Amino acid sequence: MIQGSKADFPFFAEHLQEGRPVVYLDNAATTQKPYPVIDAVRRYLTESVANPHRGAYQLSGEATSRYEAARSRVAAFLNATSSDTVVFTKNATDSLNLVAESYGRRHVGEGDEIIISIAEHHSNLLPWQRLAQENGALLKYVYLDETGMFDMEQFRQALTDRTKIVAVTQVSNVTGIEFPVAEIVRASHDAGAVVVVDAAQSAPHIPIDVQALGADFLAFSGHKLYGPDGAGVLYGATCLLQDMPPISVGGGIVEEVTERTVRYMDPPLRFEAGTPNVEAAVGLHAALDYVDAVGFSRIRRQEQELTGYLVRTLQAIPGVSLYGGTEGVARHGVVSFNVGSVHPHDVATILDSQGVAIRAGHHCAQPLLNFLGIRFCCRASLSFMNTKEDIDALSDAIISVGRWFDGSA
């Protein structure tokens, strides 16, 4: 029975530190896996392993059915018009690179413009930076306003008739702040630009409707959404996918090959060369069913309450600095901070010794941290299955950091 709590996750019963469950506050990096996901992968691996799309025998047909059922489930999760708009990849990084290398190289040339936000994860920055450098395009940044929000006025001024790509995160992995993607898409389309949305941090927290957003491309990672590693998704509008060549070529993506020519299959299979990661797709299917059973309304309600409590708790600790937003700005489960002058890696190590797991570093978002005036920071990231007791444990551990460094520990 799904409870929508830690009881659904075997990790918390199995992984104890000094006899206590770990306080896991690194959900923005990856999430723990609930029983339904683990069970679905186990069943596939014990009952239905075969190479999909390639065999005329029953077992291959079963593997194909499970793989394509997962694709249909993702399409429903995104409210896409067809499962043919869903490409399976390794992760969101792989998806974003696919768009840049396939669509971008065909449609962005010398003198063209690519606009991204300063808040992008390196996965939605480096592919565009490289494309701009190699194709002679101009990479333009939109910065954040005083509240930590995407600056729409600055964005509108940056748009020109040379803008070909706008690439933007839906939720920042450093601040947890949601950007106005639908508004960004409307303005971009008015200028004739195609929009690529990084939904890696939004997919676990809010429902995504690609039709309502109007996104041309959208990427997310299953492992951040309670699914297994290796389950990445790229959504692409049909007309755009049809115009894109595959980046990886090999078995499973061709209609016909001769000694000198090749005719590729239609999307999405065109982009899925080689034996696919069926167990990851099956696990992602189960993860989406799990999230649906818990319900986004409940997820959002619990996470908003927890995030507010986390912000207030950290603000009450002397010497703690929070980053990325003013009071009243909604965050989706992510709060970044520093503890006085203590290096974040030291903070994370001390917290780990007390059974509290957080992230420390630049969070693959160095330009954003530079914009915020810091090099590194700590990050606590929540899931709906966290509790106020977890946040209290984090607070106690942070307070102990000061004792370590003033010699009173």
C-alpha positions as CSV (number, residue, x, y, z in Angstrom):
1,M,0.0,0.0,0.0
2,I,1.4,3.4,-1.0
3,Q,1.7,5.7,2.0
4,G,3.5,8.7,0.4
5,S,6.1,8.7,3.1
6,K,9.5,7.2,4.1
7,A,7.7,3.9,4.7
8,D,7.5,3.5,0.9
9,F,11.3,3.6,0.6
10,P,13.4,0.6,1.7
11,F,16.5,2.7,1.9
12,F,15.4,4.3,5.2
13,A,15.0,0.9,6.9
14,E,18.1,-0.7,5.4
15,H,20.6,2.1,5.5
16,L,21.2,3.1,9.1
17,Q,24.0,5.3,10.5
18,E,24.7,4.6,14.2
19,G,21.4,2.8,14.4
20,R,19.4,5.7,12.9
21,P,18.0,6.3,9.5
22,V,20.0,8.7,7.4
23,V,18.5,12.2,7.1
24,Y,18.6,12.4,3.3
25,L,18.5,16.0,2.1
26,D,20.1,15.6,-1.4
27,N,17.0,14.9,-3.4
28,A,17.9,17.5,-6.1
29,A,20.9,15.3,-7.0
30,T,19.0,12.0,-7.0
31,T,16.1,10.5,-5.2
32,Q,15.7,7.3,-3.3
33,K,13.5,4.6,-4.9
34,P,10.2,3.4,-3.6
35,Y,9.1,-0.3,-3.4
36,P,6.9,-0.1,-6.6
37,V,9.9,1.0,-8.7
38,I,12.2,-1.7,-7.3
39,D,9.6,-4.3,-7.7
40,A,8.9,-3.4,-11.3
41,V,12.5,-3.5,-12.3
42,R,13.0,-6.9,-10.4
43,R,9.9,-8.3,-12.2
44,Y,11.3,-7.3,-15.6
45,L,14.7,-8.7,-14.9
46,T,13.3,-12.0,-13.7
47,E,10.4,-12.4,-16.1
48,S,10.8,-10.5,-19.4
49,V,14.4,-9.8,-20.3
50,A,14.9,-9.8,-24.1
51,N,15.9,-7.3,-26.8
52,P,12.9,-5.2,-27.8
53,H,12.0,-4.3,-31.4
54,R,14.3,-7.0,-32.7
55,G,12.8,-10.5,-32.1
56,A,9.9,-12.3,-33.6
57,Y,9.5,-14.5,-30.5
58,Q,7.1,-13.9,-27.6
59,L,9.7,-12.8,-25.0
60,S,11.0,-10.1,-27.3
61,G,7.4,-9.0,-27.8
62,E,6.9,-8.7,-24.1
63,A,10.0,-6.6,-23.7
64,T,8.9,-4.4,-26.5
65,S,5.4,-4.0,-25.0
66,R,6.9,-3.0,-21.6
67,Y,9.3,-0.5,-23.2
68,E,6.7,1.1,-25.4
69,A,4.2,1.2,-22.5
70,A,6.8,3.2,-20.6
71,R,7.0,5.6,-23.5
72,S,3.2,6.1,-23.5
73,R,3.2,6.6,-19.8
74,V,5.8,9.4,-20.1
75,A,3.7,11.0,-22.8
76,A,0.7,11.0,-20.5
77,F,2.8,12.4,-17.7
78,L,3.8,15.3,-19.9
79,N,0.4,15.7,-21.6
80,A,2.1,15.2,-24.9
81,T,0.0,14.6,-28.0
82,S,1.7,11.4,-29.0
83,S,4.2,8.9,-27.6
84,D,6.2,9.5,-30.7
85,T,7.3,12.8,-29.2
86,V,9.1,10.9,-26.3
87,V,12.7,9.9,-26.8
88,F,14.4,7.8,-24.2
89,T,18.0,8.8,-23.3
90,K,20.4,8.3,-20.5
91,N,19.5,11.4,-18.5
92,A,18.6,15.0,-18.9
93,T,22.2,15.9,-19.8
94,D,22.1,13.4,-22.7
95,S,18.7,14.8,-23.8
96,L,20.0,18.4,-23.9
97,N,23.1,17.4,-25.8
98,L,21.0,15.6,-28.3
99,V,19.0,18.8,-29.1
100,A,22.2,20.9,-29.3
101,E,24.1,18.5,-31.5
102,S,21.3,17.4,-33.8
103,Y,18.8,20.3,-34.0
104,G,21.2,23.1,-33.0
105,R,24.0,22.3,-35.5
106,R,21.5,22.4,-38.3
107,H,19.7,25.6,-37.4
108,V,22.2,27.8,-35.6
109,G,24.9,29.5,-37.7
110,E,27.3,32.4,-37.7
111,G,25.8,35.5,-36.4
112,D,22.8,33.8,-34.9
113,E,21.9,34.1,-31.2
114,I,21.3,31.6,-28.4
115,I,19.8,32.9,-25.1
116,I,20.2,31.1,-21.8
117,S,19.7,32.2,-18.2
118,I,22.6,32.7,-15.8
119,A,20.9,30.1,-13.6
120,E,21.4,27.1,-15.9
121,H,22.9,23.9,-14.8
122,H,26.1,23.1,-16.8
123,S,24.0,20.5,-18.7
124,N,21.9,23.3,-20.2
125,L,24.9,25.7,-20.6
126,L,27.9,23.8,-21.9
127,P,26.1,22.3,-25.0
128,W,25.0,25.8,-26.1
129,Q,28.3,27.4,-25.2
130,R,30.2,24.8,-27.4
131,L,27.7,25.2,-30.2
132,A,28.0,29.0,-30.2
133,Q,31.8,28.8,-30.2
134,E,32.0,26.2,-33.0
135,N,29.2,27.7,-35.2
136,G,30.1,31.3,-34.7
137,A,26.9,32.2,-32.9
138,L,26.4,34.7,-30.0
139,L,25.6,33.3,-26.6
140,K,23.6,35.8,-24.6
141,Y,22.7,35.5,-20.9
142,V,19.6,36.7,-19.0
143,Y,20.3,37.5,-15.4
144,L,18.1,37.4,-12.3
145,D,16.3,40.3,-10.7
146,E,16.6,41.2,-7.0
147,T,14.1,38.5,-6.0
148,G,16.1,35.8,-7.7
149,M,13.6,35.5,-10.6
150,F,14.3,35.3,-14.3
151,D,14.2,38.9,-15.5
152,M,11.5,39.0,-18.2
153,E,12.1,42.6,-19.2
154,Q,15.8,42.0,-19.8
155,F,14.9,38.8,-21.7
156,R,12.5,40.7,-24.0
157,Q,15.2,43.2,-24.7
158,A,17.7,40.4,-25.5
159,L,15.4,38.8,-28.1
160,T,16.0,39.7,-31.7
161,D,15.2,38.3,-35.1
162,R,18.6,36.5,-35.0
163,T,17.6,34.5,-31.9
164,K,17.3,30.9,-32.8
165,I,17.4,29.0,-29.5
166,V,16.2,29.9,-26.0
167,A,17.3,27.4,-23.4
168,V,16.0,27.8,-19.8
169,T,15.5,25.8,-16.7
170,Q,12.0,25.6,-15.2
171,V,13.3,25.3,-11.6
172,S,16.8,26.3,-10.5
173,N,18.8,23.5,-8.9
174,V,20.5,26.1,-6.7
175,T,17.7,28.3,-5.5
176,G,14.6,26.1,-6.2
177,I,12.9,29.1,-7.8
178,E,10.5,28.5,-10.6
179,F,10.9,30.5,-13.8
180,P,7.9,31.7,-15.9
181,V,8.4,29.2,-18.7
182,A,5.1,29.7,-20.5
183,E,5.7,33.4,-20.7
184,I,9.2,32.8,-21.9
185,V,7.9,30.5,-24.6
186,R,5.3,32.9,-25.8
187,A,7.8,35.7,-26.2
188,S,10.4,33.4,-27.8
189,H,7.9,32.1,-30.4
190,D,6.8,35.7,-31.2
191,A,10.5,36.3,-32.1
192,G,10.7,33.0,-34.1
193,A,12.9,31.2,-31.6
194,V,12.7,27.6,-30.5
195,V,12.6,26.9,-26.7
196,V,14.4,24.1,-24.9
197,V,13.3,23.5,-21.3
198,D,15.4,21.8,-18.6
199,A,12.8,20.2,-16.4
200,A,15.2,18.1,-14.4
201,Q,14.4,20.0,-11.2
202,S,10.7,20.7,-11.8
203,A,9.4,17.2,-12.8
204,P,9.6,15.8,-9.3
205,H,7.7,18.8,-7.8
206,I,5.1,20.1,-10.2
207,P,2.9,18.7,-12.9
208,I,4.2,19.4,-16.4
209,D,2.0,20.1,-19.4
210,V,4.1,20.5,-22.6
211,Q,1.0,21.7,-24.5
212,A,0.2,24.4,-22.0
213,L,3.8,25.5,-21.8
214,G,4.2,25.4,-25.5
215,A,7.7,24.0,-25.1
216,D,9.5,22.8,-28.3
217,F,11.9,20.5,-26.4
218,L,11.8,19.5,-22.8
219,A,14.2,17.2,-20.8
220,F,14.1,15.5,-17.5
221,S,15.9,12.6,-15.6
222,G,14.0,9.7,-14.1
223,H,16.5,9.3,-11.3
224,K,15.4,12.6,-9.8
225,L,11.8,11.5,-10.0
226,Y,12.1,8.3,-7.9
227,G,13.0,6.2,-10.9
228,P,16.2,4.3,-11.7
229,D,19.4,5.7,-13.1
230,G,19.7,5.6,-16.9
231,A,16.1,6.7,-17.5
232,G,16.3,10.1,-19.3
233,V,13.6,11.7,-21.4
234,L,13.6,14.2,-24.3
235,Y,10.2,15.5,-25.4
236,G,10.3,17.1,-28.8
237,A,7.6,18.6,-31.1
238,T,7.0,16.2,-33.9
239,C,7.8,18.6,-36.7
240,L,11.2,19.3,-35.1
241,L,12.1,15.7,-34.3
242,Q,11.3,14.8,-37.9
243,D,13.9,17.3,-39.1
244,M,16.7,16.0,-36.9
245,P,19.4,13.5,-37.8
246,P,20.5,10.9,-35.2
247,I,23.7,11.6,-33.3
248,S,24.5,8.0,-32.3
249,V,24.1,5.5,-35.2
250,G,23.9,1.8,-35.2
251,G,21.5,-1.0,-34.8
252,G,17.7,-0.5,-34.3
253,I,17.3,2.9,-36.0
254,V,17.3,2.1,-39.7
255,E,14.7,1.2,-42.3
256,E,17.4,0.2,-44.9
257,V,21.2,0.2,-45.2
258,T,23.2,-0.3,-48.3
259,E,26.9,-0.1,-48.9
260,R,26.7,3.6,-49.5
261,T,23.4,4.8,-48.1
262,V,21.1,4.7,-45.1
263,R,17.4,5.5,-44.5
264,Y,16.6,6.1,-40.9
265,M,13.4,5.2,-39.0
266,D,11.0,7.9,-37.9
267,P,11.3,9.4,-34.4
268,P,11.6,8.5,-31.7
269,L,13.4,5.2,-32.6
270,R,15.7,7.2,-34.9
271,F,17.4,8.5,-31.8
272,E,17.7,5.2,-29.8
273,A,20.5,3.3,-31.4
274,G,21.6,0.0,-29.9
275,T,19.9,-2.1,-27.2
276,P,17.8,0.2,-25.1
277,N,17.8,0.3,-21.3
278,V,14.5,-1.4,-20.9
279,E,14.7,-1.9,-17.1
280,A,15.2,1.8,-16.7
281,A,12.2,2.6,-18.8
282,V,10.1,0.0,-16.9
283,G,11.3,1.6,-13.6
284,L,10.4,5.1,-14.8
285,H,6.9,3.8,-15.7
286,A,6.5,2.6,-12.2
287,A,7.9,5.8,-10.7
288,L,5.4,7.9,-12.6
289,D,2.6,5.6,-11.5
290,Y,3.9,6.1,-7.9
291,V,3.9,9.9,-8.2
292,D,0.4,9.8,-9.6
293,A,-0.8,7.6,-6.7
294,V,0.7,10.1,-4.2
295,G,-0.7,13.0,-6.1
296,F,1.0,16.3,-7.1
297,S,-1.4,18.3,-5.0
298,R,-0.3,16.4,-1.9
299,I,3.4,16.5,-3.0
300,R,3.3,20.2,-3.6
301,R,1.4,20.9,-0.3
302,Q,3.9,18.9,1.8
303,E,7.0,20.3,0.0
304,Q,5.8,23.9,0.3
305,E,5.2,23.5,4.0
306,L,8.6,21.8,4.5
307,T,10.5,24.3,2.4
308,G,9.0,27.2,4.4
309,Y,9.9,25.5,7.6
310,L,13.4,24.9,6.3
311,V,13.9,28.5,5.3
312,R,12.6,29.8,8.7
313,T,14.8,27.3,10.6
314,L,18.0,28.3,8.7
315,Q,17.2,32.0,9.1
316,A,17.1,31.5,12.8
317,I,20.6,30.1,13.1
318,P,23.3,32.7,13.7
319,G,25.9,33.0,10.9
320,V,23.8,31.2,8.3
321,S,23.4,32.9,4.9
322,L,20.7,31.9,2.4
323,Y,21.0,32.5,-1.3
324,G,18.8,32.9,-4.3
325,G,15.7,34.7,-3.3
326,T,14.0,37.2,-1.0
327,E,11.4,36.3,1.6
328,G,8.1,35.3,0.0
329,V,9.6,33.9,-3.2
330,A,8.3,30.3,-3.7
331,R,11.0,27.6,-3.8
332,H,10.5,24.0,-4.9
333,G,12.3,22.0,-2.2
334,V,15.8,23.6,-2.7
335,V,17.5,25.9,-0.3
336,S,21.2,26.9,-0.6
337,F,23.2,28.4,2.3
338,N,26.6,28.8,3.9
339,V,27.6,28.6,7.6
340,G,29.8,31.6,8.4
341,S,33.2,31.3,6.8
342,V,33.3,27.5,7.1
343,H,33.9,25.8,3.8
344,P,30.8,24.0,2.6
345,H,32.8,20.7,2.2
346,D,33.7,20.9,5.9
347,V,30.0,21.6,6.8
348,A,28.9,18.6,4.8
349,T,31.5,16.4,6.3
350,I,30.5,17.3,9.9
351,L,26.8,16.9,9.0
352,D,27.5,13.5,7.5
353,S,29.2,12.4,10.8
354,Q,25.8,13.1,12.4
355,G,23.8,11.2,9.8
356,V,22.6,14.2,7.7
357,A,23.3,14.1,4.0
358,I,23.4,17.4,2.1
359,R,25.2,18.6,-1.0
360,A,28.2,20.9,-1.0
361,G,30.1,22.5,-3.9
362,H,29.2,24.6,-6.9
363,H,26.2,22.3,-7.9
364,C,27.2,22.3,-11.6
365,A,26.1,25.9,-11.8
366,Q,29.3,28.0,-11.5
367,P,28.1,31.0,-13.4
368,L,25.1,31.4,-11.1
369,L,27.2,31.1,-8.0
370,N,29.6,33.7,-9.5
371,F,26.6,35.9,-10.1
372,L,25.6,35.4,-6.4
373,G,29.1,36.4,-5.3
374,I,30.2,33.0,-3.9
375,R,32.3,30.1,-5.1
376,F,30.6,27.3,-3.2
377,C,27.7,26.7,-1.0
378,C,25.7,24.0,0.9
379,R,22.4,22.8,-0.5
380,A,19.6,21.1,1.3
381,S,17.0,19.7,-1.1
382,L,13.7,18.2,0.0
383,S,11.2,15.6,-1.1
384,F,7.6,15.2,0.0
385,M,8.8,12.2,2.1
386,N,11.0,14.3,4.3
387,T,9.7,15.5,7.7
388,K,10.1,18.5,10.0
389,E,12.2,16.2,12.2
390,D,14.7,15.9,9.4
391,I,15.0,19.7,9.2
392,D,15.4,19.8,13.0
393,A,18.2,17.3,12.7
394,L,19.8,19.4,10.0
395,S,19.5,22.5,12.3
396,D,21.1,20.7,15.3
397,A,23.9,19.5,13.1
398,I,24.6,23.0,11.6
399,I,24.7,24.4,15.1
400,S,27.3,21.8,16.0
401,V,29.4,23.1,13.1
402,G,30.1,26.3,15.1
403,R,31.1,24.3,18.1
404,W,33.6,22.3,16.0
405,F,35.3,25.5,14.8
406,D,35.3,27.5,18.0
407,G,36.8,24.5,19.9
408,S,33.8,23.8,22.1
409,A,32.7,20.5,20.3
